[in-house]
């Protein structure tokens, strides 16, 4: 396992993804507020060509969040969302 903190739910609870395999892009319907972070060496967020400040950013419960499969799996395992 290659644990990487990729964000926080409700401001304090860390979401730790297994970055052994990043996977492709996956949509997650969030059931709680989520603030992703930019771990060192993590693929850029958002995709290249978008000129907006990324971090810190807060996604509210009910939002659909696009992320890598390993981050999506960690969010679902924490009860913070459901795959779309």
N, CA, C and O atoms as a DFTB+ gen file, in Angstrom:
336 C
 N C O
     1  1       0.849      -1.190       0.000
     2  2       0.000       0.000       0.000
     3  2       0.885       1.241       0.000
     4  3       1.932       1.282       0.646
     5  1       0.433       2.252      -0.745
     6  2       1.130       3.534      -0.813
     7  2       0.142       4.615      -0.362
     8  3      -0.485       5.259      -1.202
     9  1      -0.007       4.826       0.976
    10  2      -1.009       5.768       1.478
    11  2      -0.646       7.221       1.211
    12  3       0.475       7.661       1.467
    13  1      -1.635       7.961       0.685
    14  2      -1.456       9.385       0.386
    15  2      -2.705      10.122       0.854
    16  3      -3.821       9.753       0.488
    17  1      -2.519      11.161       1.662
    18  2      -3.658      11.992       2.072
    19  2      -4.030      12.880       0.902
    20  3      -3.237      13.713       0.461
    21  1      -5.258      12.694       0.396
    22  2      -5.708      13.422      -0.787
    23  2      -6.724      14.517      -0.476
    24  3      -7.071      15.308      -1.352
    25  1      -7.202      14.566       0.768
    26  2      -8.165      15.588       1.142
    27  2      -8.734      15.333       2.514
    28  3      -8.300      14.443       3.246
    29  1      -9.740      16.159       2.846
    30  2     -10.383      16.073       4.156
    31  2     -11.895      16.182       3.989
    32  3     -12.379      16.985       3.192
    33  1     -12.637      15.377       4.739
    34  2     -14.088      15.508       4.756
    35  2     -14.479      16.270       6.016
    36  3     -13.904      16.073       7.087
    37  1     -15.452      17.128       5.866
    38  2     -15.935      17.971       6.957
    39  2     -14.824      18.738       7.642
    40  3     -14.918      19.052       8.829
    41  1     -13.764      19.043       6.894
    42  2     -12.701      19.900       7.389
    43  2     -11.636      19.249       8.237
    44  3     -10.559      19.825       8.394
    45  1     -11.885      18.060       8.801
    46  2     -10.913      17.496       9.737
    47  2     -10.535      16.043       9.487
    48  3      -9.420      15.640       9.821
    49  1     -11.419      15.251       8.916
    50  2     -11.156      13.822       8.744
    51  2     -10.385      13.583       7.452
    52  3     -10.896      13.871       6.369
    53  1      -9.154      13.056       7.549
    54  2      -8.365      12.854       6.333
    55  2      -8.910      11.722       5.468
    56  3      -9.403      10.714       5.973
    57  1      -8.809      11.910       4.162
    58  2      -9.099      10.852       3.189
    59  2      -7.752      10.360       2.693
    60  3      -6.979      11.119       2.108
    61  1      -7.477       9.089       2.929
    62  2      -6.184       8.513       2.570
    63  2      -6.399       7.472       1.481
    64  3      -7.040       6.444       1.698
    65  1      -5.849       7.761       0.308
    66  2      -5.986       6.877      -0.849
    67  2      -4.766       5.970      -0.959
    68  3      -3.664       6.346      -0.559
    69  1      -4.969       4.786      -1.497
    70  2      -3.866       3.885      -1.819
    71  2      -3.404       4.233      -3.226
    72  3      -4.055       3.871      -4.207
    73  1      -2.277       4.937      -3.323
    74  2      -1.783       5.422      -4.605
    75  2      -0.905       4.404      -5.327
    76  3      -0.152       4.764      -6.232
    77  1      -0.998       3.136      -4.933
    78  2      -0.245       2.100      -5.634
    79  2      -0.651       2.077      -7.102
    80  3       0.191       1.936      -7.989
    81  1      -1.959       2.218      -7.347
    82  2      -2.495       2.309      -8.705
    83  2      -3.485       3.459      -8.718
    84  3      -4.504       3.403      -8.029
    85  1      -3.200       4.515      -9.499
    86  2      -4.058       5.697      -9.504
    87  2      -5.382       5.455     -10.205
    88  3      -6.411       5.978      -9.775
    89  1      -5.376       4.665     -11.286
    90  2      -6.588       4.404     -12.053
    91  2      -6.961       5.582     -12.931
    92  3      -6.226       6.565     -13.031
    93  1      -8.104       5.465     -13.558
    94  2      -8.610       6.510     -14.449
    95  2      -9.477       7.496     -13.703
    96  3      -9.499       7.513     -12.472
    97  1     -10.190       8.316     -14.448
    98  2     -11.073       9.319     -13.854
    99  2     -12.386       8.666     -13.445
   100  3     -12.945       7.854     -14.182
   101  1     -12.873       9.031     -12.256
   102  2     -14.120       8.476     -11.719
   103  2     -14.932       9.613     -11.109
   104  3     -14.377      10.482     -10.436
   105  1     -16.231       9.609     -11.339
   106  2     -17.126      10.589     -10.725
   107  2     -17.655      10.042      -9.408
   108  3     -17.995       8.864      -9.301
   109  1     -17.720      10.919      -8.402
   110  2     -18.237      10.566      -7.084
   111  2     -19.292      11.588      -6.693
   112  3     -19.047      12.792      -6.763
   113  1     -20.471      11.115      -6.279
   114  2     -21.501      11.985      -5.730
   115  2     -21.213      12.103      -4.241
   116  3     -21.356      11.129      -3.501
   117  1     -20.809      13.285      -3.800
   118  2     -20.409      13.477      -2.408
   119  2     -21.612      13.529      -1.481
   120  3     -22.625      14.158      -1.789
   121  1     -21.486      12.859      -0.341
   122  2     -22.545      12.889       0.676
   123  2     -22.132      13.757       1.864
   124  3     -22.892      13.916       2.819
   125  1     -20.934      14.313       1.797
   126  2     -20.417      15.205       2.830
   127  2     -19.489      16.218       2.162
   128  3     -19.073      16.014       1.022
   129  1     -19.168      17.280       2.840
   130  2     -18.262      18.279       2.290
   131  2     -16.869      17.682       2.150
   132  3     -16.424      16.919       3.008
   133  1     -16.177      18.034       1.060
   134  2     -14.849      17.476       0.782
   135  2     -13.911      18.564       0.299
   136  3     -14.238      19.329      -0.608
   137  1     -12.731      18.626       0.921
   138  2     -11.708      19.575       0.505
   139  2     -10.479      18.787       0.047
   140  3      -9.715      18.297       0.878
   141  1     -10.282      18.662      -1.280
   142  2      -9.105      17.958      -1.780
   143  2      -7.846      18.800      -1.568
   144  3      -7.905      20.028      -1.507
   145  1      -6.717      18.119      -1.459
   146  2      -5.422      18.781      -1.353
   147  2      -4.551      18.329      -2.517
   148  3      -4.927      17.429      -3.268
   149  1      -3.402      18.947      -2.665
   150  2      -2.462      18.600      -3.733
   151  2      -1.250      17.893      -3.141
   152  3      -0.268      18.552      -2.799
   153  1      -1.292      16.574      -3.011
   154  2      -0.125      15.865      -2.475
   155  2       1.077      16.020      -3.400
   156  3       0.909      16.127      -4.614
   157  1       2.285      16.033      -2.842
   158  2       3.484      16.123      -3.682
   159  2       3.519      14.987      -4.707
   160  3       3.311      13.824      -4.361
   161  1       3.781      15.332      -5.960
   162  2       3.874      14.328      -7.012
   163  2       2.547      13.860      -7.568
   164  3       2.518      13.052      -8.496
   165  1       1.447      14.350      -7.019
   166  2       0.110      13.946      -7.476
   167  2      -0.156      14.574      -8.833
   168  3       0.298      15.689      -9.092
   169  1      -0.880      13.885      -9.705
   170  2      -1.225      14.495     -11.004
   171  2      -1.938      15.829     -10.793
   172  3      -2.667      16.014      -9.819
   173  1      -1.714      16.745     -11.717
   174  2      -2.264      18.088     -11.555
   175  2      -3.782      18.067     -11.521
   176  3      -4.427      17.231     -12.154
   177  1      -4.338      19.008     -10.764
   178  2      -5.768      19.221     -10.689
   179  2      -6.000      20.690     -10.949
   180  3      -5.210      21.496     -10.457
   181  1      -6.965      21.086     -11.643
   182  2      -7.769      20.341     -12.603
   183  2      -6.947      20.027     -13.843
   184  3      -5.747      20.301     -13.862
   185  1      -7.556      19.460     -14.875
   186  2      -6.800      19.103     -16.082
   187  2      -6.053      20.302     -16.660
   188  3      -6.485      21.443     -16.494
   189  1      -4.923      20.046     -17.345
   190  2      -4.153      21.140     -17.953
   191  2      -5.027      22.007     -18.849
   192  3      -5.931      21.512     -19.523
   193  1      -4.745      23.314     -18.849
   194  2      -5.498      24.228     -19.682
   195  2      -6.541      25.009     -18.927
   196  3      -7.070      25.990     -19.450
   197  1      -6.857      24.602     -17.699
   198  2      -7.831      25.323     -16.898
   199  2      -7.064      26.277     -15.995
   200  3      -6.198      25.851     -15.231
   201  1      -7.374      27.557     -16.079
   202  2      -6.593      28.551     -15.346
   203  2      -7.354      29.078     -14.134
   204  3      -7.674      30.264     -14.059
   205  1      -7.638      28.195     -13.197
   206  2      -8.282      28.606     -11.951
   207  2      -7.421      28.115     -10.798
   208  3      -6.730      27.102     -10.909
   209  1      -7.472      28.839      -9.702
   210  2      -6.759      28.382      -8.509
   211  2      -7.426      27.100      -8.022
   212  3      -8.654      27.012      -7.989
   213  1      -6.631      26.117      -7.648
   214  2      -7.210      24.825      -7.269
   215  2      -7.343      24.663      -5.775
   216  3      -8.434      24.364      -5.291
   217  1      -6.292      24.846      -5.039
   218  2      -6.342      24.565      -3.606
   219  2      -6.232      25.853      -2.814
   220  3      -5.519      26.758      -3.247
   221  1      -6.893      25.985      -1.685
   222  2      -7.876      25.019      -1.226
   223  2      -9.215      25.242      -1.916
   224  3      -9.579      26.376      -2.229
   225  1      -9.922      24.190      -2.143
   226  2     -11.237      24.240      -2.759
   227  2     -12.144      23.340      -1.946
   228  3     -11.719      22.290      -1.464
   229  1     -13.384      23.746      -1.793
   230  2     -14.342      22.976      -1.011
   231  2     -15.490      22.548      -1.911
   232  3     -16.122      23.378      -2.565
   233  1     -15.754      21.251      -1.941
   234  2     -16.895      20.709      -2.668
   235  2     -17.947      20.324      -1.645
   236  3     -17.672      19.559      -0.721
   237  1     -19.142      20.850      -1.807
   238  2     -20.204      20.616      -0.842
   239  2     -20.918      19.302      -1.091
   240  3     -20.942      18.793      -2.211
   241  1     -21.499      18.763      -0.032
   242  2     -22.301      17.551      -0.140
   243  2     -23.332      17.744      -1.241
   244  3     -23.960      18.799      -1.330
   245  1     -23.510      16.726      -2.082
   246  2     -24.440      16.790      -3.199
   247  2     -23.762      17.093      -4.518
   248  3     -24.367      16.935      -5.578
   249  1     -22.499      17.529      -4.466
   250  2     -21.749      17.819      -5.692
   251  2     -21.204      16.527      -6.288
   252  3     -20.949      15.557      -5.575
   253  1     -21.031      16.529      -7.605
   254  2     -20.354      15.426      -8.282
   255  2     -18.909      15.863      -8.480
   256  3     -18.634      16.890      -9.100
   257  1     -17.995      15.067      -7.943
   258  2     -16.564      15.381      -7.941
   259  2     -15.840      14.389      -8.836
   260  3     -15.998      13.179      -8.674
   261  1     -15.040      14.892      -9.789
   262  2     -14.245      14.032     -10.661
   263  2     -12.854      13.874     -10.072
   264  3     -12.192      14.860      -9.748
   265  1     -12.413      12.626      -9.936
   266  2     -11.108      12.363      -9.343
   267  2     -10.555      11.051      -9.898
   268  3     -11.199      10.395     -10.716
   269  1      -9.381      10.683      -9.454
   270  2      -8.801       9.399      -9.847
   271  2      -9.493       8.272      -9.091
   272  3     -10.032       8.480      -8.004
   273  1      -9.473       7.083      -9.671
   274  2     -10.168       5.938      -9.076
   275  2      -9.715       5.636      -7.654
   276  3     -10.536       5.251      -6.822
   277  1      -8.425       5.802      -7.352
   278  2      -7.953       5.501      -5.998
   279  2      -8.539       6.485      -4.988
   280  3      -8.856       6.093      -3.864
   281  1      -8.689       7.752      -5.365
   282  2      -9.305       8.746      -4.484
   283  2     -10.796       8.467      -4.333
   284  3     -11.349       8.589      -3.240
   285  1     -11.443       8.091      -5.437
   286  2     -12.868       7.745      -5.384
   287  2     -13.101       6.581      -4.434
   288  3     -14.036       6.607      -3.634
   289  1     -12.257       5.563      -4.517
   290  2     -12.400       4.395      -3.638
   291  2     -12.246       4.791      -2.174
   292  3     -12.964       4.280      -1.314
   293  1     -11.314       5.698      -1.885
   294  2     -11.107       6.149      -0.510
   295  2     -12.308       6.950      -0.004
   296  3     -12.700       6.817       1.155
   297  1     -12.891       7.778      -0.868
   298  2     -14.083       8.546      -0.478
   299  2     -15.257       7.613      -0.172
   300  3     -15.961       7.798       0.821
   301  1     -15.461       6.621      -1.023
   302  2     -16.555       5.670      -0.816
   303  2     -16.315       4.864       0.458
   304  3     -17.240       4.660       1.245
   305  1     -15.084       4.407       0.666
   306  2     -14.769       3.623       1.859
   307  2     -14.989       4.428       3.142
   308  3     -15.321       3.858       4.182
   309  1     -14.805       5.752       3.074
   310  2     -15.012       6.616       4.237
   311  2     -16.476       6.988       4.430
   312  3     -16.823       7.674       5.392
   313  1     -17.340       6.537       3.514
   314  2     -18.757       6.868       3.587
   315  2     -19.044       8.299       3.169
   316  3     -20.073       8.862       3.543
   317  1     -18.129       8.897       2.387
   318  2     -18.266      10.293       1.978
   319  2     -18.896      10.470       0.610
   320  3     -19.099      11.601       0.170
   321  1     -19.215       9.366      -0.080
   322  2     -19.792       9.500      -1.395
   323  2     -20.111       8.167      -2.030
   324  3     -19.859       7.109      -1.454
   325  1     -20.670       8.231      -3.227
   326  2     -21.039       7.042      -3.999
   327  2     -20.556       7.228      -5.427
   328  3     -20.602       8.332      -5.970
   329  1     -20.090       6.139      -6.031
   330  2     -19.630       6.198      -7.411
   331  2     -20.789       6.539      -8.329
   332  3     -21.927       6.131      -8.095
   333  1     -20.483       7.292      -9.377
   334  2     -21.494       7.668     -10.385
   335  2     -21.200       6.997     -11.690
   336  3     -21.933       7.186     -12.660
